[in-house]
Amino acid sequence: MFNFSKKDKKAPKNFKEVLALLKKLEDGFDNISQELEKIKEDNKLSIKKVGIVRFNPFAEVGGDQSFSIALLDGEDSGIVITSHYIREGNRVYGKPIKKGSSNYSLSAEEKEAINKAKSIENER
């Protein structure tokens, strides 16, 4: 890797040395470009979009203590997690999401969480 903050002690003395230095810089730039492309490719699979919806599924229980949260990558794939809170306990459900949809039926709140997550990209 190059350290651009330090100067070489000797400057190129002729055109051949200048060309060699430019070739070294070009090779370094190519390596950096390849590393950047690899980072960009790896980053596609990381969670980039999050959408959350709080709701009250049961009229007899007060407050919006239940929620659905969608965690999506750059290709709108990931998971949606729903937690239903009731006095007797809590139920948690997880469903895989692939390209914005699931093989499992989705509740209105889960669809809303997914749509909120997908809209984050448009806000940037």
Backbone as XML, in Angstrom:
<?xml version="1.0"?>
<chain id="A" units="angstrom">
  <residue number="1" name="MET">
    <atom name="N" x="0.838" y="-1.177" z="0.000"/>
    <atom name="CA" x="0.000" y="0.000" z="0.000"/>
    <atom name="C" x="0.882" y="1.238" z="0.000"/>
  </residue>
  <residue number="2" name="PHE">
    <atom name="N" x="0.345" y="2.329" z="-0.436"/>
    <atom name="CA" x="1.103" y="3.563" z="-0.529"/>
    <atom name="C" x="0.851" y="4.448" z="0.672"/>
  </residue>
  <residue number="3" name="ASN">
    <atom name="N" x="1.867" y="5.165" z="1.045"/>
    <atom name="CA" x="1.722" y="6.182" z="2.085"/>
    <atom name="C" x="1.988" y="7.522" z="1.414"/>
  </residue>
  <residue number="4" name="PHE">
    <atom name="N" x="0.925" y="8.220" z="1.078"/>
    <atom name="CA" x="1.051" y="9.460" z="0.321"/>
    <atom name="C" x="1.516" y="10.626" z="1.182"/>
  </residue>
  <residue number="5" name="SER">
    <atom name="N" x="1.504" y="10.456" z="2.490"/>
    <atom name="CA" x="1.910" y="11.562" z="3.353"/>
    <atom name="C" x="3.428" y="11.671" z="3.453"/>
  </residue>
  <residue number="6" name="LYS">
    <atom name="N" x="4.136" y="10.601" z="3.150"/>
    <atom name="CA" x="5.594" y="10.636" z="3.194"/>
    <atom name="C" x="6.129" y="10.802" z="1.784"/>
  </residue>
  <residue number="7" name="LYS">
    <atom name="N" x="7.107" y="11.641" z="1.653"/>
    <atom name="CA" x="7.736" y="11.832" z="0.352"/>
    <atom name="C" x="8.973" y="10.959" z="0.267"/>
  </residue>
  <residue number="8" name="ASP">
    <atom name="N" x="9.213" y="10.431" z="-0.923"/>
    <atom name="CA" x="10.461" y="9.699" z="-1.124"/>
    <atom name="C" x="11.621" y="10.671" z="-0.969"/>
  </residue>
  <residue number="9" name="LYS">
    <atom name="N" x="12.718" y="10.161" z="-0.447"/>
    <atom name="CA" x="13.863" y="11.038" z="-0.210"/>
    <atom name="C" x="14.503" y="11.499" z="-1.508"/>
  </residue>
  <residue number="10" name="LYS">
    <atom name="N" x="14.359" y="10.698" z="-2.530"/>
    <atom name="CA" x="14.953" y="11.123" z="-3.791"/>
    <atom name="C" x="13.864" y="11.290" z="-4.847"/>
  </residue>
  <residue number="11" name="ALA">
    <atom name="N" x="13.940" y="12.362" z="-5.564"/>
    <atom name="CA" x="12.995" y="12.650" z="-6.642"/>
    <atom name="C" x="13.482" y="11.928" z="-7.894"/>
  </residue>
  <residue number="12" name="PRO">
    <atom name="N" x="12.549" y="11.606" z="-8.799"/>
    <atom name="CA" x="12.981" y="10.957" z="-10.047"/>
    <atom name="C" x="13.941" y="11.872" z="-10.809"/>
  </residue>
  <residue number="13" name="LYS">
    <atom name="N" x="14.979" y="11.247" z="-11.337"/>
    <atom name="CA" x="16.031" y="12.034" z="-11.998"/>
    <atom name="C" x="15.847" y="12.112" z="-13.508"/>
  </residue>
  <residue number="14" name="ASN">
    <atom name="N" x="15.125" y="11.154" z="-14.055"/>
    <atom name="CA" x="14.950" y="11.174" z="-15.504"/>
    <atom name="C" x="13.558" y="10.668" z="-15.861"/>
  </residue>
  <residue number="15" name="PHE">
    <atom name="N" x="13.294" y="10.695" z="-17.140"/>
    <atom name="CA" x="11.970" y="10.307" z="-17.628"/>
    <atom name="C" x="11.658" y="8.842" z="-17.318"/>
  </residue>
  <residue number="16" name="LYS">
    <atom name="N" x="12.653" y="7.969" z="-17.365"/>
    <atom name="CA" x="12.463" y="6.551" z="-17.084"/>
    <atom name="C" x="12.011" y="6.355" z="-15.630"/>
  </residue>
  <residue number="17" name="GLU">
    <atom name="N" x="12.586" y="7.090" z="-14.701"/>
    <atom name="CA" x="12.201" y="6.999" z="-13.299"/>
    <atom name="C" x="10.794" y="7.562" z="-13.067"/>
  </residue>
  <residue number="18" name="VAL">
    <atom name="N" x="10.452" y="8.610" z="-13.808"/>
    <atom name="CA" x="9.098" y="9.177" z="-13.714"/>
    <atom name="C" x="8.080" y="8.143" z="-14.193"/>
  </residue>
  <residue number="19" name="LEU">
    <atom name="N" x="8.369" y="7.475" z="-15.304"/>
    <atom name="CA" x="7.470" y="6.440" z="-15.819"/>
    <atom name="C" x="7.337" y="5.283" z="-14.830"/>
  </residue>
  <residue number="20" name="ALA">
    <atom name="N" x="8.440" y="4.883" z="-14.208"/>
    <atom name="CA" x="8.401" y="3.801" z="-13.217"/>
    <atom name="C" x="7.532" y="4.202" z="-12.025"/>
  </residue>
  <residue number="21" name="LEU">
    <atom name="N" x="7.670" y="5.447" z="-11.586"/>
    <atom name="CA" x="6.853" y="5.937" z="-10.469"/>
    <atom name="C" x="5.376" y="5.975" z="-10.858"/>
  </residue>
  <residue number="22" name="LEU">
    <atom name="N" x="5.061" y="6.408" z="-12.058"/>
    <atom name="CA" x="3.671" y="6.432" z="-12.527"/>
    <atom name="C" x="3.106" y="5.022" z="-12.626"/>
  </residue>
  <residue number="23" name="LYS">
    <atom name="N" x="3.915" y="4.069" z="-13.072"/>
    <atom name="CA" x="3.478" y="2.674" z="-13.149"/>
    <atom name="C" x="3.165" y="2.137" z="-11.750"/>
  </residue>
  <residue number="24" name="LYS">
    <atom name="N" x="4.010" y="2.475" z="-10.794"/>
    <atom name="CA" x="3.785" y="2.051" z="-9.403"/>
    <atom name="C" x="2.483" y="2.654" z="-8.867"/>
  </residue>
  <residue number="25" name="LEU">
    <atom name="N" x="2.240" y="3.911" z="-9.156"/>
    <atom name="CA" x="1.004" y="4.560" z="-8.736"/>
    <atom name="C" x="-0.208" y="3.935" z="-9.416"/>
  </residue>
  <residue number="26" name="GLU">
    <atom name="N" x="-0.077" y="3.620" z="-10.703"/>
    <atom name="CA" x="-1.175" y="2.997" z="-11.443"/>
    <atom name="C" x="-1.512" y="1.624" z="-10.860"/>
  </residue>
  <residue number="27" name="ASP">
    <atom name="N" x="-0.488" y="0.831" z="-10.542"/>
    <atom name="CA" x="-0.710" y="-0.486" z="-9.935"/>
    <atom name="C" x="-1.403" y="-0.340" z="-8.582"/>
  </residue>
  <residue number="28" name="GLY">
    <atom name="N" x="-0.974" y="0.628" z="-7.799"/>
    <atom name="CA" x="-1.604" y="0.878" z="-6.502"/>
    <atom name="C" x="-3.057" y="1.290" z="-6.654"/>
  </residue>
  <residue number="29" name="PHE">
    <atom name="N" x="-3.327" y="2.132" z="-7.638"/>
    <atom name="CA" x="-4.704" y="2.560" z="-7.894"/>
    <atom name="C" x="-5.570" y="1.380" z="-8.311"/>
  </residue>
  <residue number="30" name="ASP">
    <atom name="N" x="-5.023" y="0.490" z="-9.143"/>
    <atom name="CA" x="-5.766" y="-0.707" z="-9.565"/>
    <atom name="C" x="-6.090" y="-1.595" z="-8.358"/>
  </residue>
  <residue number="31" name="ASN">
    <atom name="N" x="-5.124" y="-1.775" z="-7.466"/>
    <atom name="CA" x="-5.360" y="-2.584" z="-6.262"/>
    <atom name="C" x="-6.448" y="-1.968" z="-5.388"/>
  </residue>
  <residue number="32" name="ILE">
    <atom name="N" x="-6.395" y="-0.668" z="-5.210"/>
    <atom name="CA" x="-7.414" y="0.024" z="-4.400"/>
    <atom name="C" x="-8.782" y="-0.109" z="-5.053"/>
  </residue>
  <residue number="33" name="SER">
    <atom name="N" x="-8.847" y="0.024" z="-6.364"/>
    <atom name="CA" x="-10.124" y="-0.113" z="-7.076"/>
    <atom name="C" x="-10.704" y="-1.509" z="-6.911"/>
  </residue>
  <residue number="34" name="GLN">
    <atom name="N" x="-9.855" y="-2.537" z="-6.987"/>
    <atom name="CA" x="-10.323" y="-3.915" z="-6.808"/>
    <atom name="C" x="-10.832" y="-4.138" z="-5.385"/>
  </residue>
  <residue number="35" name="GLU">
    <atom name="N" x="-10.112" y="-3.612" z="-4.409"/>
    <atom name="CA" x="-10.541" y="-3.743" z="-3.012"/>
    <atom name="C" x="-11.879" y="-3.037" z="-2.785"/>
  </residue>
  <residue number="36" name="LEU">
    <atom name="N" x="-12.052" y="-1.873" z="-3.377"/>
    <atom name="CA" x="-13.303" y="-1.131" z="-3.244"/>
    <atom name="C" x="-14.463" y="-1.904" z="-3.856"/>
  </residue>
  <residue number="37" name="GLU">
    <atom name="N" x="-14.260" y="-2.506" z="-5.004"/>
    <atom name="CA" x="-15.314" y="-3.299" z="-5.631"/>
    <atom name="C" x="-15.689" y="-4.501" z="-4.767"/>
  </residue>
  <residue number="38" name="LYS">
    <atom name="N" x="-14.701" y="-5.133" z="-4.145"/>
    <atom name="CA" x="-14.979" y="-6.261" z="-3.253"/>
    <atom name="C" x="-15.782" y="-5.796" z="-2.037"/>
  </residue>
  <residue number="39" name="ILE">
    <atom name="N" x="-15.424" y="-4.659" z="-1.482"/>
    <atom name="CA" x="-16.165" y="-4.112" z="-0.335"/>
    <atom name="C" x="-17.600" y="-3.798" z="-0.741"/>
  </residue>
  <residue number="40" name="LYS">
    <atom name="N" x="-17.784" y="-3.220" z="-1.904"/>
    <atom name="CA" x="-19.134" y="-2.900" z="-2.377"/>
    <atom name="C" x="-19.968" y="-4.168" z="-2.562"/>
  </residue>
  <residue number="41" name="GLU">
    <atom name="N" x="-19.353" y="-5.212" z="-3.093"/>
    <atom name="CA" x="-20.063" y="-6.474" z="-3.305"/>
    <atom name="C" x="-20.432" y="-7.113" z="-1.967"/>
  </residue>
  <residue number="42" name="ASP">
    <atom name="N" x="-19.499" y="-7.129" z="-1.023"/>
    <atom name="CA" x="-19.761" y="-7.689" z="0.298"/>
    <atom name="C" x="-20.839" y="-6.893" z="1.033"/>
  </residue>
  <residue number="43" name="ASN">
    <atom name="N" x="-20.879" y="-5.604" z="0.822"/>
    <atom name="CA" x="-21.822" y="-4.723" z="1.517"/>
    <atom name="C" x="-23.260" y="-4.930" z="1.059"/>
  </residue>
  <residue number="44" name="LYS">
    <atom name="N" x="-23.471" y="-5.516" z="-0.100"/>
    <atom name="CA" x="-24.832" y="-5.754" z="-0.589"/>
    <atom name="C" x="-25.614" y="-6.662" z="0.350"/>
  </residue>
  <residue number="45" name="LEU">
    <atom name="N" x="-24.913" y="-7.540" z="1.073"/>
    <atom name="CA" x="-25.578" y="-8.501" z="1.942"/>
    <atom name="C" x="-25.765" y="-7.992" z="3.369"/>
  </residue>
  <residue number="46" name="SER">
    <atom name="N" x="-25.281" y="-6.808" z="3.673"/>
    <atom name="CA" x="-25.452" y="-6.284" z="5.030"/>
    <atom name="C" x="-26.802" y="-5.582" z="5.157"/>
  </residue>
  <residue number="47" name="ILE">
    <atom name="N" x="-27.270" y="-5.468" z="6.384"/>
    <atom name="CA" x="-28.549" y="-4.799" z="6.629"/>
    <atom name="C" x="-28.373" y="-3.311" z="6.346"/>
  </residue>
  <residue number="48" name="LYS">
    <atom name="N" x="-29.170" y="-2.812" z="5.427"/>
    <atom name="CA" x="-29.105" y="-1.410" z="5.029"/>
    <atom name="C" x="-30.402" y="-0.664" z="5.315"/>
  </residue>
  <residue number="49" name="LYS">
    <atom name="N" x="-31.483" y="-1.419" z="5.420"/>
    <atom name="CA" x="-32.793" y="-0.794" z="5.512"/>
    <atom name="C" x="-33.551" y="-1.376" z="6.697"/>
  </residue>
  <residue number="50" name="VAL">
    <atom name="N" x="-34.114" y="-0.499" z="7.501"/>
    <atom name="CA" x="-34.878" y="-0.917" z="8.675"/>
    <atom name="C" x="-36.198" y="-0.159" z="8.684"/>
  </residue>
  <residue number="51" name="GLY">
    <atom name="N" x="-37.273" y="-0.905" z="8.856"/>
    <atom name="CA" x="-38.596" y="-0.297" z="9.000"/>
    <atom name="C" x="-39.284" y="-0.900" z="10.204"/>
  </residue>
  <residue number="52" name="ILE">
    <atom name="N" x="-39.885" y="-0.057" z="11.031"/>
    <atom name="CA" x="-40.564" y="-0.560" z="12.229"/>
    <atom name="C" x="-41.954" y="0.058" z="12.327"/>
  </residue>
  <residue number="53" name="VAL">
    <atom name="N" x="-42.896" y="-0.789" z="12.755"/>
    <atom name="CA" x="-44.289" y="-0.360" z="12.949"/>
    <atom name="C" x="-44.709" y="-0.858" z="14.325"/>
  </residue>
  <residue number="54" name="ARG">
    <atom name="N" x="-45.182" y="0.068" z="15.157"/>
    <atom name="CA" x="-45.752" y="-0.320" z="16.453"/>
    <atom name="C" x="-47.269" y="-0.319" z="16.300"/>
  </residue>
  <residue number="55" name="PHE">
    <atom name="N" x="-47.920" y="-1.274" z="16.981"/>
    <atom name="CA" x="-49.376" y="-1.374" z="16.837"/>
    <atom name="C" x="-49.975" y="-2.065" z="18.043"/>
  </residue>
  <residue number="56" name="ASN">
    <atom name="N" x="-51.285" y="-2.016" z="18.128"/>
    <atom name="CA" x="-52.050" y="-2.653" z="19.196"/>
    <atom name="C" x="-52.972" y="-3.683" z="18.544"/>
  </residue>
  <residue number="57" name="PRO">
    <atom name="N" x="-52.631" y="-4.979" z="18.595"/>
    <atom name="CA" x="-53.436" y="-5.981" z="17.901"/>
    <atom name="C" x="-54.729" y="-6.337" z="18.618"/>
  </residue>
  <residue number="58" name="PHE">
    <atom name="N" x="-54.820" y="-6.019" z="19.901"/>
    <atom name="CA" x="-55.984" y="-6.396" z="20.684"/>
    <atom name="C" x="-56.541" y="-5.164" z="21.386"/>
  </residue>
  <residue number="59" name="ALA">
    <atom name="N" x="-57.799" y="-4.874" z="21.157"/>
    <atom name="CA" x="-58.411" y="-3.668" z="21.717"/>
    <atom name="C" x="-58.400" y="-3.658" z="23.241"/>
  </residue>
  <residue number="60" name="GLU">
    <atom name="N" x="-58.441" y="-4.829" z="23.884"/>
    <atom name="CA" x="-58.525" y="-4.878" z="25.338"/>
    <atom name="C" x="-57.183" y="-4.583" z="26.026"/>
  </residue>
  <residue number="61" name="VAL">
    <atom name="N" x="-56.098" y="-4.585" z="25.295"/>
    <atom name="CA" x="-54.786" y="-4.284" z="25.870"/>
    <atom name="C" x="-54.390" y="-2.889" z="25.423"/>
  </residue>
  <residue number="62" name="GLY">
    <atom name="N" x="-54.024" y="-2.044" z="26.352"/>
    <atom name="CA" x="-53.699" y="-0.660" z="26.012"/>
    <atom name="C" x="-52.291" y="-0.495" z="25.476"/>
  </residue>
  <residue number="63" name="GLY">
    <atom name="N" x="-52.113" y="0.508" z="24.669"/>
    <atom name="CA" x="-50.793" y="0.887" z="24.169"/>
    <atom name="C" x="-50.356" y="0.101" z="22.949"/>
  </residue>
  <residue number="64" name="ASP">
    <atom name="N" x="-49.469" y="0.711" z="22.206"/>
    <atom name="CA" x="-48.894" y="0.083" z="21.015"/>
    <atom name="C" x="-47.614" y="-0.640" z="21.404"/>
  </residue>
  <residue number="65" name="GLN">
    <atom name="N" x="-47.758" y="-1.745" z="22.136"/>
    <atom name="CA" x="-46.592" y="-2.468" z="22.628"/>
    <atom name="C" x="-46.181" y="-3.608" z="21.708"/>
  </residue>
  <residue number="66" name="SER">
    <atom name="N" x="-46.955" y="-3.896" z="20.711"/>
    <atom name="CA" x="-46.586" y="-4.893" z="19.708"/>
    <atom name="C" x="-45.866" y="-4.175" z="18.571"/>
  </residue>
  <residue number="67" name="PHE">
    <atom name="N" x="-45.041" y="-4.930" z="17.824"/>
    <atom name="CA" x="-44.325" y="-4.290" z="16.725"/>
    <atom name="C" x="-43.957" y="-5.301" z="15.652"/>
  </residue>
  <residue number="68" name="SER">
    <atom name="N" x="-43.716" y="-4.771" z="14.470"/>
    <atom name="CA" x="-43.108" y="-5.518" z="13.366"/>
    <atom name="C" x="-41.902" y="-4.715" z="12.915"/>
  </residue>
  <residue number="69" name="ILE">
    <atom name="N" x="-40.793" y="-5.403" z="12.729"/>
    <atom name="CA" x="-39.574" y="-4.738" z="12.255"/>
    <atom name="C" x="-39.030" y="-5.516" z="11.064"/>
  </residue>
  <residue number="70" name="ALA">
    <atom name="N" x="-38.723" y="-4.801" z="10.001"/>
    <atom name="CA" x="-38.139" y="-5.400" z="8.799"/>
    <atom name="C" x="-36.673" y="-4.998" z="8.729"/>
  </residue>
  <residue number="71" name="LEU">
    <atom name="N" x="-35.805" y="-5.981" z="8.526"/>
    <atom name="CA" x="-34.364" y="-5.765" z="8.384"/>
    <atom name="C" x="-33.966" y="-6.287" z="7.013"/>
  </residue>
  <residue number="72" name="LEU">
    <atom name="N" x="-33.645" y="-5.368" z="6.093"/>
    <atom name="CA" x="-33.410" y="-5.739" z="4.698"/>
    <atom name="C" x="-32.029" y="-5.325" z="4.222"/>
  </residue>
  <residue number="73" name="ASP">
    <atom name="N" x="-31.513" y="-6.075" z="3.250"/>
    <atom name="CA" x="-30.244" y="-5.726" z="2.626"/>
    <atom name="C" x="-30.506" y="-4.876" z="1.383"/>
  </residue>
  <residue number="74" name="GLY">
    <atom name="N" x="-29.472" y="-4.667" z="0.578"/>
    <atom name="CA" x="-29.598" y="-3.838" z="-0.612"/>
    <atom name="C" x="-30.492" y="-4.411" z="-1.684"/>
  </residue>
  <residue number="75" name="GLU">
    <atom name="N" x="-30.808" y="-5.700" z="-1.586"/>
    <atom name="CA" x="-31.683" y="-6.346" z="-2.569"/>
    <atom name="C" x="-33.067" y="-6.614" z="-1.987"/>
  </residue>
  <residue number="76" name="ASP">
    <atom name="N" x="-33.421" y="-5.912" z="-0.911"/>
    <atom name="CA" x="-34.715" y="-6.042" z="-0.221"/>
    <atom name="C" x="-34.962" y="-7.459" z="0.286"/>
  </residue>
  <residue number="77" name="SER">
    <atom name="N" x="-33.894" y="-8.140" z="0.681"/>
    <atom name="CA" x="-34.014" y="-9.465" z="1.274"/>
    <atom name="C" x="-33.535" y="-9.396" z="2.719"/>
  </residue>
  <residue number="78" name="GLY">
    <atom name="N" x="-34.108" y="-10.241" z="3.559"/>
    <atom name="CA" x="-33.732" y="-10.247" z="4.963"/>
    <atom name="C" x="-34.795" y="-10.935" z="5.790"/>
  </residue>
  <residue number="79" name="ILE">
    <atom name="N" x="-35.224" y="-10.283" z="6.867"/>
    <atom name="CA" x="-36.239" y="-10.857" z="7.755"/>
    <atom name="C" x="-37.207" y="-9.783" z="8.223"/>
  </residue>
  <residue number="80" name="VAL">
    <atom name="N" x="-38.386" y="-10.245" z="8.622"/>
    <atom name="CA" x="-39.331" y="-9.391" z="9.336"/>
    <atom name="C" x="-39.653" y="-10.130" z="10.635"/>
  </residue>
  <residue number="81" name="ILE">
    <atom name="N" x="-39.569" y="-9.408" z="11.732"/>
    <atom name="CA" x="-39.837" y="-9.963" z="13.055"/>
    <atom name="C" x="-41.042" y="-9.238" z="13.627"/>
  </residue>
  <residue number="82" name="THR">
    <atom name="N" x="-41.998" y="-10.014" z="14.123"/>
    <atom name="CA" x="-43.197" y="-9.440" z="14.722"/>
    <atom name="C" x="-43.320" y="-9.944" z="16.149"/>
  </residue>
  <residue number="83" name="SER">
    <atom name="N" x="-43.613" y="-9.020" z="17.049"/>
    <atom name="CA" x="-43.819" y="-9.345" z="18.454"/>
    <atom name="C" x="-45.237" y="-8.916" z="18.836"/>
  </residue>
  <residue number="84" name="HIS">
    <atom name="N" x="-46.046" y="-9.872" z="19.260"/>
    <atom name="CA" x="-47.402" y="-9.584" z="19.750"/>
    <atom name="C" x="-47.384" y="-9.632" z="21.271"/>
  </residue>
  <residue number="85" name="TYR">
    <atom name="N" x="-47.668" y="-8.497" z="21.871"/>
    <atom name="CA" x="-47.683" y="-8.403" z="23.325"/>
    <atom name="C" x="-49.121" y="-8.561" z="23.825"/>
  </residue>
  <residue number="86" name="ILE">
    <atom name="N" x="-49.305" y="-9.471" z="24.782"/>
    <atom name="CA" x="-50.589" y="-9.604" z="25.479"/>
    <atom name="C" x="-50.271" y="-9.744" z="26.970"/>
  </residue>
  <residue number="87" name="ARG">
    <atom name="N" x="-51.253" y="-9.580" z="27.802"/>
    <atom name="CA" x="-51.026" y="-9.624" z="29.252"/>
    <atom name="C" x="-50.417" y="-10.941" z="29.700"/>
  </residue>
  <residue number="88" name="GLU">
    <atom name="N" x="-50.822" y="-12.022" z="29.092"/>
    <atom name="CA" x="-50.348" y="-13.341" z="29.504"/>
    <atom name="C" x="-48.942" y="-13.645" z="28.997"/>
  </residue>
  <residue number="89" name="GLY">
    <atom name="N" x="-48.427" y="-12.848" z="28.101"/>
    <atom name="CA" x="-47.098" y="-13.124" z="27.572"/>
    <atom name="C" x="-46.822" y="-12.387" z="26.280"/>
  </residue>
  <residue number="90" name="ASN">
    <atom name="N" x="-45.843" y="-12.889" z="25.581"/>
    <atom name="CA" x="-45.406" y="-12.259" z="24.347"/>
    <atom name="C" x="-45.129" y="-13.361" z="23.324"/>
  </residue>
  <residue number="91" name="ARG">
    <atom name="N" x="-45.582" y="-13.148" z="22.105"/>
    <atom name="CA" x="-45.313" y="-14.104" z="21.027"/>
    <atom name="C" x="-44.479" y="-13.385" z="19.969"/>
  </residue>
  <residue number="92" name="VAL">
    <atom name="N" x="-43.442" y="-14.078" z="19.513"/>
    <atom name="CA" x="-42.541" y="-13.494" z="18.517"/>
    <atom name="C" x="-42.514" y="-14.402" z="17.296"/>
  </residue>
  <residue number="93" name="TYR">
    <atom name="N" x="-42.627" y="-13.794" z="16.132"/>
    <atom name="CA" x="-42.633" y="-14.518" z="14.864"/>
    <atom name="C" x="-41.545" y="-13.938" z="13.959"/>
  </residue>
  <residue number="94" name="GLY">
    <atom name="N" x="-40.878" y="-14.787" z="13.232"/>
    <atom name="CA" x="-39.900" y="-14.342" z="12.248"/>
    <atom name="C" x="-40.209" y="-14.960" z="10.898"/>
  </residue>
  <residue number="95" name="LYS">
    <atom name="N" x="-40.083" y="-14.148" z="9.858"/>
    <atom name="CA" x="-40.355" y="-14.639" z="8.500"/>
    <atom name="C" x="-39.257" y="-14.161" z="7.560"/>
  </residue>
  <residue number="96" name="PRO">
    <atom name="N" x="-38.769" y="-15.052" z="6.709"/>
    <atom name="CA" x="-37.751" y="-14.633" z="5.740"/>
    <atom name="C" x="-38.375" y="-13.771" z="4.641"/>
  </residue>
  <residue number="97" name="ILE">
    <atom name="N" x="-37.591" y="-12.824" z="4.181"/>
    <atom name="CA" x="-38.024" y="-11.936" z="3.097"/>
    <atom name="C" x="-37.010" y="-12.062" z="1.966"/>
  </residue>
  <residue number="98" name="LYS">
    <atom name="N" x="-37.507" y="-12.260" z="0.765"/>
    <atom name="CA" x="-36.645" y="-12.321" z="-0.411"/>
    <atom name="C" x="-37.188" y="-11.375" z="-1.469"/>
  </residue>
  <residue number="99" name="LYS">
    <atom name="N" x="-36.378" y="-10.396" z="-1.804"/>
    <atom name="CA" x="-36.747" y="-9.368" z="-2.790"/>
    <atom name="C" x="-38.093" y="-8.716" z="-2.460"/>
  </residue>
  <residue number="100" name="GLY">
    <atom name="N" x="-38.292" y="-8.419" z="-1.176"/>
    <atom name="CA" x="-39.459" y="-7.663" z="-0.737"/>
    <atom name="C" x="-40.708" y="-8.466" z="-0.442"/>
  </residue>
  <residue number="101" name="SER">
    <atom name="N" x="-40.662" y="-9.793" z="-0.610"/>
    <atom name="CA" x="-41.848" y="-10.591" z="-0.310"/>
    <atom name="C" x="-41.439" y="-11.870" z="0.424"/>
  </residue>
  <residue number="102" name="SER">
    <atom name="N" x="-42.452" y="-12.612" z="0.889"/>
    <atom name="CA" x="-42.190" y="-13.814" z="1.665"/>
    <atom name="C" x="-43.065" y="-14.956" z="1.181"/>
  </residue>
  <residue number="103" name="ASN">
    <atom name="N" x="-42.609" y="-16.173" z="1.386"/>
    <atom name="CA" x="-43.432" y="-17.346" z="1.089"/>
    <atom name="C" x="-44.515" y="-17.540" z="2.142"/>
  </residue>
  <residue number="104" name="TYR">
    <atom name="N" x="-44.350" y="-16.874" z="3.287"/>
    <atom name="CA" x="-45.339" y="-16.927" z="4.358"/>
    <atom name="C" x="-46.284" y="-15.747" z="4.223"/>
  </residue>
  <residue number="105" name="SER">
    <atom name="N" x="-47.515" y="-15.931" z="4.698"/>
    <atom name="CA" x="-48.451" y="-14.805" z="4.628"/>
    <atom name="C" x="-47.983" y="-13.708" z="5.580"/>
  </residue>
  <residue number="106" name="LEU">
    <atom name="N" x="-48.114" y="-12.468" z="5.133"/>
    <atom name="CA" x="-47.668" y="-11.311" z="5.900"/>
    <atom name="C" x="-48.867" y="-10.524" z="6.398"/>
  </residue>
  <residue number="107" name="SER">
    <atom name="N" x="-48.783" y="-10.062" z="7.634"/>
    <atom name="CA" x="-49.840" y="-9.207" z="8.172"/>
    <atom name="C" x="-49.707" y="-7.815" z="7.574"/>
  </residue>
  <residue number="108" name="ALA">
    <atom name="N" x="-50.716" y="-7.004" z="7.774"/>
    <atom name="CA" x="-50.684" y="-5.623" z="7.271"/>
    <atom name="C" x="-49.520" y="-4.862" z="7.898"/>
  </residue>
  <residue number="109" name="GLU">
    <atom name="N" x="-49.259" y="-5.105" z="9.187"/>
    <atom name="CA" x="-48.169" y="-4.416" z="9.873"/>
    <atom name="C" x="-46.808" y="-4.860" z="9.339"/>
  </residue>
  <residue number="110" name="GLU">
    <atom name="N" x="-46.676" y="-6.137" z="9.037"/>
    <atom name="CA" x="-45.421" y="-6.632" z="8.471"/>
    <atom name="C" x="-45.186" y="-6.038" z="7.085"/>
  </residue>
  <residue number="111" name="LYS">
    <atom name="N" x="-46.227" y="-5.972" z="6.274"/>
    <atom name="CA" x="-46.103" y="-5.355" z="4.951"/>
    <atom name="C" x="-45.726" y="-3.888" z="5.076"/>
  </residue>
  <residue number="112" name="GLU">
    <atom name="N" x="-46.323" y="-3.209" z="6.039"/>
    <atom name="CA" x="-46.011" y="-1.788" z="6.253"/>
    <atom name="C" x="-44.552" y="-1.613" z="6.677"/>
  </residue>
  <residue number="113" name="ALA">
    <atom name="N" x="-44.060" y="-2.477" z="7.569"/>
    <atom name="CA" x="-42.667" y="-2.399" z="8.004"/>
    <atom name="C" x="-41.718" y="-2.631" z="6.825"/>
  </residue>
  <residue number="114" name="ILE">
    <atom name="N" x="-42.044" y="-3.594" z="5.970"/>
    <atom name="CA" x="-41.224" y="-3.868" z="4.788"/>
    <atom name="C" x="-41.235" y="-2.667" z="3.851"/>
  </residue>
  <residue number="115" name="ASN">
    <atom name="N" x="-42.411" y="-2.092" z="3.622"/>
    <atom name="CA" x="-42.499" y="-0.920" z="2.745"/>
    <atom name="C" x="-41.738" y="0.272" z="3.313"/>
  </residue>
  <residue number="116" name="LYS">
    <atom name="N" x="-41.793" y="0.449" z="4.635"/>
    <atom name="CA" x="-41.016" y="1.531" z="5.258"/>
    <atom name="C" x="-39.528" y="1.301" z="5.049"/>
  </residue>
  <residue number="117" name="ALA">
    <atom name="N" x="-39.080" y="0.069" z="5.241"/>
    <atom name="CA" x="-37.660" y="-0.246" z="5.050"/>
    <atom name="C" x="-37.245" y="-0.008" z="3.601"/>
  </residue>
  <residue number="118" name="LYS">
    <atom name="N" x="-38.061" y="-0.452" z="2.656"/>
    <atom name="CA" x="-37.739" y="-0.284" z="1.238"/>
    <atom name="C" x="-37.695" y="1.189" z="0.848"/>
  </residue>
  <residue number="119" name="SER">
    <atom name="N" x="-38.500" y="2.021" z="1.498"/>
    <atom name="CA" x="-38.546" y="3.445" z="1.136"/>
    <atom name="C" x="-37.321" y="4.209" z="1.663"/>
  </residue>
  <residue number="120" name="ILE">
    <atom name="N" x="-36.563" y="3.626" z="2.568"/>
    <atom name="CA" x="-35.373" y="4.304" z="3.094"/>
    <atom name="C" x="-34.394" y="4.618" z="1.989"/>
  </residue>
  <residue number="121" name="GLU">
    <atom name="N" x="-34.217" y="3.722" z="1.032"/>
    <atom name="CA" x="-33.294" y="3.936" z="-0.066"/>
    <atom name="C" x="-33.690" y="5.165" z="-0.882"/>
  </residue>
  <residue number="122" name="ASN">
    <atom name="N" x="-34.978" y="5.382" z="-1.045"/>
    <atom name="CA" x="-35.450" y="6.525" z="-1.825"/>
    <atom name="C" x="-35.238" y="7.848" z="-1.104"/>
  </residue>
  <residue number="123" name="GLU">
    <atom name="N" x="-35.112" y="7.809" z="0.234"/>
    <atom name="CA" x="-34.914" y="9.037" z="1.003"/>
    <atom name="C" x="-33.476" y="9.529" z="0.960"/>
  </residue>
  <residue number="124" name="ARG">
    <atom name="N" x="-32.543" y="8.654" z="0.598"/>
    <atom name="CA" x="-31.122" y="9.040" z="0.600"/>
    <atom name="C" x="-30.770" y="9.885" z="-0.580"/>
  </residue>
</chain>
